Each structure stands twice: as C-alpha cells, then as structure tokens.
Amino acid sequence: MTTEIPLDSPRRHTTTLAATPKGAAVCRRVARRQLTFWELNSTHTEPYYSALLIVAELAANATTHGRVPGRGFELHLCLTTTARRGTTLRIEISDPRGDRLPALPTSHAPNAQSGRGLVLVDALADRWGTIPRHPNAKTVWAELDLAEADFTDSDLTASDLTATDATDAA
C-alpha cells in the first residue's frame, strides 16, 4: 500500500456527537456548515450534495446500528489534495460497535422503509469502506473525488456567452 503525501495542508474538522436522533441531526448541520465554509457548495455543487447525503446516511447508521448507551459517535471531514487523485473529500463516521460491520444488502423487500442507506453511499461515493478502531470500534469512511470546479450558467459572464454563441453560429 502506498501512502500519498498531501500537496497542501489538509483541511480537517472533527466533532463528537451524542448517538441519538438529535445527534444525527446536529451531525448533518455541522457537516453542511463545514462544507459551506470550505465553499464546496459554490465550487463543487454535485459532490457537496452527495456528501450531505452520505453524512446523513452514515450518521443514521451510527445512531441506529452502532449505538452503545453512554457513548457517542464521531464525524471527521478531511479535504486533501494529492498529485495522483487531485482533491478528495473524505467523510468518516466512527461508532463504538466494532462488532457490527456494515454490508450492502443483497435484496430488498419492495415495501421496506429501511435498508437502502449503504446502497446510496455506494452509488454516491467514489470509494467507501470500514476500518477497525481501537479498542472495539469502527470507522465507516467514504471518499468523493472533486473535479477542478463545477460551473453553472450563472458563473458565465456576458463575454463568455457571446463567445459561445459565436462558436455555435460558425
């Protein structure tokens, strides 16, 4: 396994939360606020919303399946840039139940109201997995590779529109 050395100092944020539904809601708000502070909401809109959904699903799993009375869970966000992958957002949720590892479901009941969270994480993340955490805990992580920048039509200036129209006409 090769270890990549970041080209810049990574931006990190870690928060410990109560393993309750309210803790999961606070986790979502903290993640949204931090990703907005890093300006991902304006520079990388699709990964921004994917990250918010991933945080919501992993936090819900931590409070539902990884809960131990009296112990919380941890959110860790890290934004790094490396030569091989470019900029990557890593989302980690750690909980005290290392004995309960997540797995993708093999089938779904058509009317089931739960059991699809990891399917969403698998679809939205570029990579995801679990790592053990000492002493008997686990971390579920997901990574999103960020392109140079997302641009919307509102980012285009009038001269950009004129140049585009001239190219289309030719």
Backbone as JSON Lines, residues from 0, in Angstrom:
{"i":0,"aa":"M","n":[0.85,-1.18,0.0],"ca":[0.0,0.0,0.0],"c":[0.89,1.24,0.0]}
{"i":1,"aa":"T","n":[0.62,2.14,-0.92],"ca":[1.39,3.38,-0.97],"c":[0.63,4.47,-0.25]}
{"i":2,"aa":"T","n":[1.37,5.29,0.43],"ca":[0.77,6.41,1.15],"c":[1.04,7.66,0.35]}
{"i":3,"aa":"E","n":[-0.02,8.42,0.1],"ca":[0.15,9.66,-0.64],"c":[0.43,10.79,0.32]}
{"i":4,"aa":"I","n":[1.34,11.66,-0.06],"ca":[1.65,12.82,0.75],"c":[0.86,14.0,0.18]}
{"i":5,"aa":"P","n":[0.05,14.65,1.02],"ca":[-0.74,15.78,0.53],"c":[0.15,16.9,0.0]}
{"i":6,"aa":"L","n":[-0.3,17.56,-1.07],"ca":[0.42,18.69,-1.64],"c":[0.19,19.95,-0.83]}
{"i":7,"aa":"D","n":[-0.94,20.04,-0.17],"ca":[-1.22,21.18,0.7],"c":[-1.56,20.64,2.08]}
{"i":8,"aa":"S","n":[-1.64,21.51,3.04],"ca":[-2.04,21.03,4.36],"c":[-3.52,20.73,4.3]}
{"i":9,"aa":"P","n":[-3.92,19.54,4.71],"ca":[-5.33,19.18,4.59],"c":[-6.21,20.02,5.52]}
{"i":10,"aa":"R","n":[-7.39,20.26,5.05],"ca":[-8.39,20.94,5.9],"c":[-9.16,19.84,6.6]}
{"i":11,"aa":"R","n":[-9.24,19.93,7.92],"ca":[-9.87,18.89,8.73],"c":[-10.89,19.49,9.68]}
{"i":12,"aa":"H","n":[-11.87,18.67,10.0],"ca":[-12.84,19.04,11.02],"c":[-13.34,17.76,11.7]}
{"i":13,"aa":"T","n":[-13.32,17.74,13.03],"ca":[-13.77,16.58,13.8],"c":[-14.72,17.05,14.89]}
{"i":14,"aa":"T","n":[-15.81,16.31,15.06],"ca":[-16.81,16.61,16.08],"c":[-17.3,15.31,16.69]}
{"i":15,"aa":"T","n":[-17.44,15.29,18.0],"ca":[-18.03,14.15,18.7],"c":[-19.47,14.51,19.06]}
{"i":16,"aa":"L","n":[-20.38,13.57,18.8],"ca":[-21.82,13.83,18.97],"c":[-22.48,12.72,19.76]}
{"i":17,"aa":"A","n":[-23.64,13.02,20.32],"ca":[-24.44,12.02,21.04],"c":[-25.03,11.04,20.03]}
{"i":18,"aa":"A","n":[-25.06,9.78,20.38],"ca":[-25.6,8.74,19.49],"c":[-27.12,8.67,19.64]}
{"i":19,"aa":"T","n":[-27.77,9.76,19.25],"ca":[-29.23,9.89,19.32],"c":[-29.72,10.47,18.0]}
{"i":20,"aa":"P","n":[-31.01,10.42,17.74],"ca":[-31.52,11.08,16.54],"c":[-31.16,12.57,16.49]}
{"i":21,"aa":"K","n":[-31.18,13.23,17.64],"ca":[-30.78,14.64,17.67],"c":[-29.3,14.8,17.33]}
{"i":22,"aa":"G","n":[-28.46,13.87,17.79],"ca":[-27.05,13.9,17.44],"c":[-26.83,13.73,15.95]}
{"i":23,"aa":"A","n":[-27.63,12.88,15.32],"ca":[-27.54,12.7,13.87],"c":[-27.94,13.98,13.14]}
{"i":24,"aa":"A","n":[-28.96,14.66,13.65],"ca":[-29.39,15.93,13.04],"c":[-28.31,17.0,13.2]}
{"i":25,"aa":"V","n":[-27.7,17.07,14.37],"ca":[-26.61,18.01,14.59],"c":[-25.43,17.69,13.68]}
{"i":26,"aa":"C","n":[-25.15,16.41,13.49],"ca":[-24.09,15.96,12.59],"c":[-24.32,16.49,11.18]}
{"i":27,"aa":"R","n":[-25.55,16.38,10.71],"ca":[-25.87,16.88,9.36],"c":[-25.65,18.38,9.26]}
{"i":28,"aa":"R","n":[-26.06,19.12,10.3],"ca":[-25.89,20.58,10.29],"c":[-24.41,20.96,10.36]}
{"i":29,"aa":"V","n":[-23.64,20.27,11.18],"ca":[-22.21,20.55,11.29],"c":[-21.52,20.3,9.95]}
{"i":30,"aa":"A","n":[-21.84,19.18,9.31],"ca":[-21.24,18.87,8.01],"c":[-21.61,19.92,6.97]}
{"i":31,"aa":"R","n":[-22.87,20.29,6.93],"ca":[-23.31,21.31,5.96],"c":[-22.58,22.62,6.2]}
{"i":32,"aa":"R","n":[-22.46,23.02,7.45],"ca":[-21.78,24.28,7.78],"c":[-20.29,24.21,7.4]}
{"i":33,"aa":"Q","n":[-19.63,23.09,7.7],"ca":[-18.21,22.97,7.4],"c":[-17.95,22.93,5.9]}
{"i":34,"aa":"L","n":[-18.73,22.16,5.17],"ca":[-18.55,22.08,3.71],"c":[-18.85,23.43,3.05]}
{"i":35,"aa":"T","n":[-19.81,24.17,3.6],"ca":[-20.1,25.51,3.1],"c":[-18.94,26.45,3.41]}
{"i":36,"aa":"F","n":[-18.37,26.33,4.61],"ca":[-17.21,27.14,4.98],"c":[-16.05,26.88,4.02]}
{"i":37,"aa":"W","n":[-15.88,25.63,3.59],"ca":[-14.85,25.3,2.61],"c":[-15.28,25.67,1.19]}
{"i":38,"aa":"E","n":[-16.47,26.22,1.05],"ca":[-17.04,26.72,-0.21],"c":[-17.32,25.63,-1.23]}
{"i":39,"aa":"L","n":[-17.53,24.4,-0.77],"ca":[-17.88,23.33,-1.72],"c":[-19.27,23.53,-2.3]}
{"i":40,"aa":"N","n":[-20.14,24.24,-1.58],"ca":[-21.49,24.47,-2.08],"c":[-21.5,25.34,-3.33]}
{"i":41,"aa":"S","n":[-20.47,26.16,-3.52],"ca":[-20.43,27.01,-4.71],"c":[-19.43,26.52,-5.75]}
{"i":42,"aa":"T","n":[-18.4,25.75,-5.35],"ca":[-17.4,25.31,-6.32],"c":[-17.62,23.88,-6.79]}
{"i":43,"aa":"H","n":[-18.24,23.05,-5.98],"ca":[-18.44,21.64,-6.31],"c":[-19.85,21.23,-5.87]}
{"i":44,"aa":"T","n":[-20.85,21.72,-6.56],"ca":[-22.23,21.54,-6.08],"c":[-22.68,20.09,-6.03]}
{"i":45,"aa":"E","n":[-22.4,19.3,-7.05],"ca":[-22.85,17.91,-7.03],"c":[-22.17,17.1,-5.91]}
{"i":46,"aa":"P","n":[-20.83,17.18,-5.77],"ca":[-20.21,16.47,-4.64],"c":[-20.66,17.02,-3.28]}
{"i":47,"aa":"Y","n":[-20.97,18.3,-3.2],"ca":[-21.46,18.9,-1.95],"c":[-22.75,18.2,-1.51]}
{"i":48,"aa":"Y","n":[-23.71,18.09,-2.41],"ca":[-24.98,17.45,-2.05],"c":[-24.81,15.95,-1.84]}
{"i":49,"aa":"S","n":[-23.92,15.32,-2.6],"ca":[-23.63,13.9,-2.37],"c":[-23.04,13.7,-0.98]}
{"i":50,"aa":"A","n":[-22.13,14.58,-0.6],"ca":[-21.5,14.49,0.73],"c":[-22.54,14.64,1.84]}
{"i":51,"aa":"L","n":[-23.47,15.56,1.67],"ca":[-24.51,15.75,2.69],"c":[-25.37,14.5,2.83]}
{"i":52,"aa":"L","n":[-25.7,13.85,1.72],"ca":[-26.48,12.61,1.78],"c":[-25.67,11.48,2.43]}
{"i":53,"aa":"I","n":[-24.4,11.4,2.11],"ca":[-23.55,10.36,2.7],"c":[-23.45,10.56,4.21]}
{"i":54,"aa":"V","n":[-23.22,11.8,4.64],"ca":[-23.15,12.09,6.08],"c":[-24.47,11.71,6.75]}
{"i":55,"aa":"A","n":[-25.58,12.05,6.14],"ca":[-26.89,11.74,6.73],"c":[-27.07,10.23,6.89]}
{"i":56,"aa":"E","n":[-26.71,9.47,5.87],"ca":[-26.88,8.01,5.93],"c":[-25.94,7.37,6.95]}
{"i":57,"aa":"L","n":[-24.67,7.78,6.95],"ca":[-23.72,7.19,7.88],"c":[-24.03,7.59,9.33]}
{"i":58,"aa":"A","n":[-24.48,8.82,9.54],"ca":[-24.86,9.24,10.9],"c":[-26.09,8.47,11.37]}
{"i":59,"aa":"A","n":[-27.05,8.27,10.49],"ca":[-28.24,7.49,10.85],"c":[-27.85,6.05,11.2]}
{"i":60,"aa":"N","n":[-26.94,5.47,10.43],"ca":[-26.47,4.11,10.74],"c":[-25.75,4.06,12.08]}
{"i":61,"aa":"A","n":[-24.93,5.08,12.36],"ca":[-24.19,5.1,13.62],"c":[-25.13,5.19,14.82]}
{"i":62,"aa":"T","n":[-26.19,5.98,14.69],"ca":[-27.12,6.13,15.82],"c":[-28.09,4.95,15.91]}
{"i":63,"aa":"T","n":[-28.34,4.26,14.81],"ca":[-29.27,3.14,14.82],"c":[-28.57,1.81,15.1]}
{"i":64,"aa":"H","n":[-27.49,1.53,14.39],"ca":[-26.85,0.22,14.48],"c":[-25.56,0.23,15.3]}
{"i":65,"aa":"G","n":[-24.96,1.39,15.47],"ca":[-23.68,1.46,16.17],"c":[-23.77,2.07,17.56]}
{"i":66,"aa":"R","n":[-24.95,2.17,18.07],"ca":[-25.16,2.86,19.35],"c":[-24.84,1.95,20.53]}
{"i":67,"aa":"V","n":[-24.09,2.52,21.49],"ca":[-23.84,1.91,22.79],"c":[-24.25,2.96,23.81]}
{"i":68,"aa":"P","n":[-25.14,2.61,24.75],"ca":[-25.6,3.61,25.74],"c":[-24.42,4.3,26.44]}
{"i":69,"aa":"G","n":[-24.49,5.62,26.49],"ca":[-23.47,6.4,27.16],"c":[-22.27,6.75,26.3]}
{"i":70,"aa":"R","n":[-22.24,6.28,25.06],"ca":[-21.12,6.58,24.16],"c":[-21.65,7.22,22.89]}
{"i":71,"aa":"G","n":[-20.89,8.17,22.38],"ca":[-21.32,8.9,21.2],"c":[-20.68,8.37,19.93]}
{"i":72,"aa":"F","n":[-20.76,9.16,18.88],"ca":[-20.1,8.84,17.62],"c":[-19.35,10.08,17.16]}
{"i":73,"aa":"E","n":[-18.48,9.9,16.18],"ca":[-17.61,10.99,15.76],"c":[-17.71,11.21,14.26]}
{"i":74,"aa":"L","n":[-17.79,12.46,13.87],"ca":[-17.75,12.88,12.47],"c":[-16.38,13.48,12.2]}
{"i":75,"aa":"H","n":[-15.75,13.03,11.13],"ca":[-14.47,13.6,10.72],"c":[-14.56,13.9,9.23]}
{"i":76,"aa":"L","n":[-14.27,15.14,8.86],"ca":[-14.24,15.56,7.46],"c":[-12.82,16.0,7.14]}
{"i":77,"aa":"C","n":[-12.32,15.62,5.97],"ca":[-10.96,15.98,5.58],"c":[-10.93,16.27,4.08]}
{"i":78,"aa":"L","n":[-10.38,17.4,3.73],"ca":[-10.26,17.82,2.34],"c":[-8.78,17.91,2.02]}
{"i":79,"aa":"T","n":[-8.28,17.02,1.13],"ca":[-6.86,16.99,0.8],"c":[-6.65,17.03,-0.7]}
{"i":80,"aa":"T","n":[-5.44,17.44,-1.09],"ca":[-5.05,17.45,-2.5],"c":[-3.77,16.65,-2.63]}
{"i":81,"aa":"T","n":[-3.77,15.67,-3.54],"ca":[-2.58,14.87,-3.81],"c":[-2.31,14.89,-5.31]}
{"i":82,"aa":"A","n":[-1.09,14.53,-5.67],"ca":[-0.71,14.55,-7.09],"c":[-1.48,13.51,-7.88]}
{"i":83,"aa":"R","n":[-1.72,12.34,-7.29],"ca":[-2.36,11.25,-8.04],"c":[-3.86,11.43,-8.17]}
{"i":84,"aa":"R","n":[-4.54,11.81,-7.1],"ca":[-6.01,11.88,-7.12],"c":[-6.57,13.28,-7.25]}
{"i":85,"aa":"G","n":[-5.78,14.29,-7.09],"ca":[-6.32,15.65,-7.07],"c":[-6.93,15.91,-5.7]}
{"i":86,"aa":"T","n":[-8.02,16.65,-5.66],"ca":[-8.65,17.0,-4.39],"c":[-9.7,15.95,-4.04]}
{"i":87,"aa":"T","n":[-9.65,15.49,-2.79],"ca":[-10.56,14.46,-2.3],"c":[-11.19,14.9,-0.99]}
{"i":88,"aa":"L","n":[-12.49,14.69,-0.88],"ca":[-13.2,14.89,0.38],"c":[-13.39,13.52,1.01]}
{"i":89,"aa":"R","n":[-12.89,13.35,2.24],"ca":[-13.08,12.09,2.96],"c":[-14.01,12.35,4.13]}
{"i":90,"aa":"I","n":[-15.04,11.52,4.21],"ca":[-16.03,11.58,5.28],"c":[-15.85,10.33,6.12]}
{"i":91,"aa":"E","n":[-15.73,10.52,7.43],"ca":[-15.61,9.37,8.33],"c":[-16.62,9.52,9.46]}
{"i":92,"aa":"I","n":[-17.29,8.43,9.77],"ca":[-18.18,8.36,10.93],"c":[-17.7,7.16,11.75]}
{"i":93,"aa":"S","n":[-17.33,7.41,12.99],"ca":[-16.85,6.35,13.88],"c":[-17.87,6.11,14.98]}
{"i":94,"aa":"D","n":[-18.11,4.84,15.28],"ca":[-19.02,4.49,16.37],"c":[-18.41,3.37,17.2]}
{"i":95,"aa":"P","n":[-18.94,3.12,18.4],"ca":[-18.32,2.15,19.31],"c":[-18.67,0.69,19.06]}
{"i":96,"aa":"R","n":[-19.37,0.36,17.99],"ca":[-19.76,-1.02,17.72],"c":[-18.9,-1.62,16.62]}
{"i":97,"aa":"G","n":[-17.67,-2.0,16.97],"ca":[-16.78,-2.63,16.01],"c":[-17.21,-4.02,15.61]}
{"i":98,"aa":"D","n":[-18.11,-4.61,16.39],"ca":[-18.59,-5.97,16.08],"c":[-19.7,-5.96,15.03]}
{"i":99,"aa":"R","n":[-20.23,-4.8,14.69],"ca":[-21.32,-4.72,13.7],"c":[-20.83,-3.94,12.48]}
{"i":100,"aa":"L","n":[-20.28,-4.67,11.52],"ca":[-19.76,-4.04,10.31],"c":[-20.86,-3.9,9.27]}
{"i":101,"aa":"P","n":[-20.88,-2.78,8.56],"ca":[-21.91,-2.59,7.53],"c":[-21.64,-3.46,6.31]}
{"i":102,"aa":"A","n":[-22.7,-3.86,5.66],"ca":[-22.6,-4.65,4.43],"c":[-23.74,-4.24,3.51]}
{"i":103,"aa":"L","n":[-23.46,-4.24,2.22],"ca":[-24.5,-3.93,1.24],"c":[-25.55,-5.04,1.26]}
{"i":104,"aa":"P","n":[-26.82,-4.68,1.28],"ca":[-27.86,-5.72,1.26],"c":[-27.88,-6.41,-0.11]}
{"i":105,"aa":"T","n":[-28.2,-7.69,-0.08],"ca":[-28.26,-8.45,-1.33],"c":[-29.62,-8.35,-2.0]}
{"i":106,"aa":"S","n":[-30.67,-8.12,-1.21],"ca":[-32.0,-7.95,-1.79],"c":[-32.81,-7.03,-0.89]}
{"i":107,"aa":"H","n":[-33.87,-6.47,-1.46],"ca":[-34.74,-5.54,-0.73],"c":[-36.17,-6.01,-0.82]}
{"i":108,"aa":"A","n":[-36.88,-5.88,0.27],"ca":[-38.32,-6.08,0.21],"c":[-38.91,-4.84,-0.45]}
{"i":109,"aa":"P","n":[-39.83,-4.99,-1.4],"ca":[-40.34,-3.84,-2.14],"c":[-40.94,-2.74,-1.26]}
{"i":110,"aa":"N","n":[-41.57,-3.1,-0.16],"ca":[-42.23,-2.11,0.69],"c":[-41.42,-1.76,1.93]}
{"i":111,"aa":"A","n":[-40.18,-2.21,2.03],"ca":[-39.35,-1.93,3.21],"c":[-39.07,-0.43,3.3]}
{"i":112,"aa":"Q","n":[-39.1,0.08,4.52],"ca":[-38.85,1.5,4.73],"c":[-37.43,1.79,5.18]}
{"i":113,"aa":"S","n":[-36.59,0.77,5.24],"ca":[-35.19,0.96,5.63],"c":[-34.33,-0.03,4.86]}
{"i":114,"aa":"G","n":[-33.01,0.09,5.03],"ca":[-32.11,-0.86,4.4],"c":[-31.5,-0.41,3.09]}
{"i":115,"aa":"R","n":[-31.69,0.86,2.74],"ca":[-31.15,1.33,1.46],"c":[-30.03,2.36,1.62]}
{"i":116,"aa":"G","n":[-29.67,2.69,2.85],"ca":[-28.67,3.73,3.1],"c":[-27.32,3.42,2.5]}
{"i":117,"aa":"L","n":[-26.81,2.21,2.7],"ca":[-25.5,1.88,2.15],"c":[-25.52,1.76,0.64]}
{"i":118,"aa":"V","n":[-26.67,1.44,0.07],"ca":[-26.8,1.42,-1.39],"c":[-26.6,2.84,-1.93]}
{"i":119,"aa":"L","n":[-27.17,3.83,-1.22],"ca":[-26.96,5.24,-1.61],"c":[-25.5,5.64,-1.46]}
{"i":120,"aa":"V","n":[-24.89,5.26,-0.35],"ca":[-23.48,5.59,-0.13],"c":[-22.63,4.97,-1.23]}
{"i":121,"aa":"D","n":[-22.9,3.72,-1.57],"ca":[-22.16,3.02,-2.62],"c":[-22.33,3.72,-3.97]}
{"i":122,"aa":"A","n":[-23.52,4.22,-4.24],"ca":[-23.78,4.89,-5.52],"c":[-23.16,6.28,-5.59]}
{"i":123,"aa":"L","n":[-23.12,6.99,-4.47],"ca":[-22.66,8.38,-4.48],"c":[-21.15,8.52,-4.28]}
{"i":124,"aa":"A","n":[-20.54,7.65,-3.51],"ca":[-19.11,7.78,-3.18],"c":[-18.24,7.15,-4.27]}
{"i":125,"aa":"D","n":[-17.07,7.71,-4.45],"ca":[-16.1,7.11,-5.37],"c":[-15.49,5.86,-4.74]}
{"i":126,"aa":"R","n":[-15.32,5.88,-3.43],"ca":[-14.81,4.74,-2.66],"c":[-15.43,4.81,-1.27]}
{"i":127,"aa":"W","n":[-15.64,3.64,-0.64],"ca":[-16.07,3.62,0.75],"c":[-15.67,2.29,1.37]}
{"i":128,"aa":"G","n":[-15.64,2.27,2.68],"ca":[-15.27,1.04,3.36],"c":[-15.29,1.23,4.87]}
{"i":129,"aa":"T","n":[-14.73,0.27,5.58],"ca":[-14.65,0.34,7.04],"c":[-13.23,0.03,7.47]}
{"i":130,"aa":"I","n":[-12.85,0.61,8.6],"ca":[-11.57,0.29,9.21],"c":[-11.82,0.11,10.71]}
{"i":131,"aa":"P","n":[-11.11,-0.85,11.33],"ca":[-11.28,-1.03,12.77],"c":[-10.68,0.16,13.53]}
{"i":132,"aa":"R","n":[-11.23,0.39,14.69],"ca":[-10.75,1.49,15.53],"c":[-10.6,0.95,16.95]}
{"i":133,"aa":"H","n":[-9.49,1.24,17.55],"ca":[-9.18,0.71,18.88],"c":[-10.1,1.32,19.93]}
{"i":134,"aa":"P","n":[-10.57,0.62,20.92],"ca":[-10.35,-0.78,21.21],"c":[-11.37,-1.68,20.52]}
{"i":135,"aa":"N","n":[-12.65,-1.34,20.52],"ca":[-13.66,-2.19,19.87],"c":[-14.65,-1.28,19.15]}
{"i":136,"aa":"A","n":[-14.15,-0.55,18.2],"ca":[-14.99,0.39,17.47],"c":[-14.68,0.26,15.98]}
{"i":137,"aa":"K","n":[-15.38,1.05,15.19],"ca":[-15.13,1.03,13.74],"c":[-15.31,2.42,13.19]}
{"i":138,"aa":"T","n":[-14.72,2.64,12.04],"ca":[-14.91,3.87,11.27],"c":[-15.41,3.46,9.9]}
{"i":139,"aa":"V","n":[-16.52,4.04,9.49],"ca":[-17.03,3.87,8.13],"c":[-16.64,5.15,7.39]}
{"i":140,"aa":"W","n":[-15.99,4.99,6.27],"ca":[-15.5,6.13,5.52],"c":[-16.01,6.11,4.09]}
{"i":141,"aa":"A","n":[-16.07,7.29,3.5],"ca":[-16.44,7.43,2.09],"c":[-15.6,8.58,1.52]}
{"i":142,"aa":"E","n":[-15.2,8.43,0.27],"ca":[-14.41,9.48,-0.38],"c":[-15.09,9.92,-1.66]}
{"i":143,"aa":"L","n":[-15.01,11.23,-1.89],"ca":[-15.52,11.85,-3.11],"c":[-14.35,12.57,-3.78]}
{"i":144,"aa":"D","n":[-14.06,12.22,-5.02],"ca":[-13.04,12.94,-5.78],"c":[-13.69,14.2,-6.34]}
{"i":145,"aa":"L","n":[-13.03,15.34,-6.14],"ca":[-13.58,16.61,-6.6],"c":[-12.88,17.02,-7.88]}
{"i":146,"aa":"A","n":[-13.67,17.34,-8.9],"ca":[-13.11,17.83,-10.16],"c":[-12.55,19.23,-9.92]}
{"i":147,"aa":"E","n":[-11.91,19.79,-10.93],"ca":[-11.33,21.13,-10.77],"c":[-12.33,22.1,-10.18]}
{"i":148,"aa":"A","n":[-13.5,22.19,-10.77],"ca":[-14.58,23.01,-10.23],"c":[-15.81,22.78,-11.09]}
{"i":149,"aa":"D","n":[-16.96,22.85,-10.45],"ca":[-18.23,22.8,-11.18],"c":[-18.62,24.22,-11.52]}
{"i":150,"aa":"F","n":[-19.14,24.43,-12.72],"ca":[-19.6,25.74,-13.1],"c":[-21.05,25.65,-13.53]}
{"i":151,"aa":"T","n":[-21.81,26.65,-13.18],"ca":[-23.2,26.72,-13.6],"c":[-23.34,27.84,-14.61]}
{"i":152,"aa":"D","n":[-24.49,27.94,-15.23],"ca":[-24.72,29.01,-16.21],"c":[-24.56,30.38,-15.58]}
{"i":153,"aa":"S","n":[-24.88,30.51,-14.28],"ca":[-24.76,31.81,-13.63],"c":[-23.3,32.23,-13.47]}
{"i":154,"aa":"D","n":[-22.35,31.28,-13.57],"ca":[-20.94,31.6,-13.46],"c":[-20.39,32.21,-14.75]}
{"i":155,"aa":"L","n":[-21.11,32.04,-15.86],"ca":[-20.65,32.57,-17.13],"c":[-20.9,34.07,-17.2]}
{"i":156,"aa":"T","n":[-19.93,34.79,-17.74],"ca":[-20.1,36.23,-17.91],"c":[-20.72,36.49,-19.28]}
{"i":157,"aa":"A","n":[-21.07,37.73,-19.52],"ca":[-21.67,38.1,-20.81],"c":[-20.7,37.82,-21.95]}
{"i":158,"aa":"S","n":[-19.39,38.06,-21.74],"ca":[-18.43,37.8,-22.82],"c":[-18.3,36.32,-23.1]}
{"i":159,"aa":"D","n":[-18.46,35.47,-22.07],"ca":[-18.44,34.03,-22.27],"c":[-19.63,33.6,-23.12]}
{"i":160,"aa":"L","n":[-20.79,34.18,-22.85],"ca":[-21.99,33.83,-23.61],"c":[-21.85,34.27,-25.06]}
{"i":161,"aa":"T","n":[-21.28,35.45,-25.3],"ca":[-21.08,35.94,-26.65],"c":[-20.11,35.04,-27.4]}
{"i":162,"aa":"A","n":[-19.02,34.63,-26.75],"ca":[-18.04,33.75,-27.39],"c":[-18.66,32.39,-27.71]}
{"i":163,"aa":"T","n":[-19.52,31.88,-26.81],"ca":[-20.17,30.61,-27.04],"c":[-21.15,30.7,-28.2]}
{"i":164,"aa":"D","n":[-21.92,31.81,-28.26],"ca":[-22.87,32.0,-29.34],"c":[-22.15,32.11,-30.69]}
{"i":165,"aa":"A","n":[-21.0,32.8,-30.72],"ca":[-20.25,32.95,-31.96],"c":[-19.7,31.6,-32.43]}
{"i":166,"aa":"T","n":[-19.26,30.77,-31.49],"ca":[-18.75,29.45,-31.84],"c":[-19.86,28.57,-32.37]}
{"i":167,"aa":"D","n":[-21.04,28.63,-31.75],"ca":[-22.18,27.83,-32.21],"c":[-22.64,28.24,-33.6]}
{"i":168,"aa":"A","n":[-22.54,29.53,-33.92],"ca":[-23.0,30.02,-35.2],"c":[-22.07,29.58,-36.33]}
{"i":169,"aa":"A","n":[-20.8,29.39,-36.02],"ca":[-19.8,29.04,-37.05],"c":[-19.89,27.63,-37.47]}
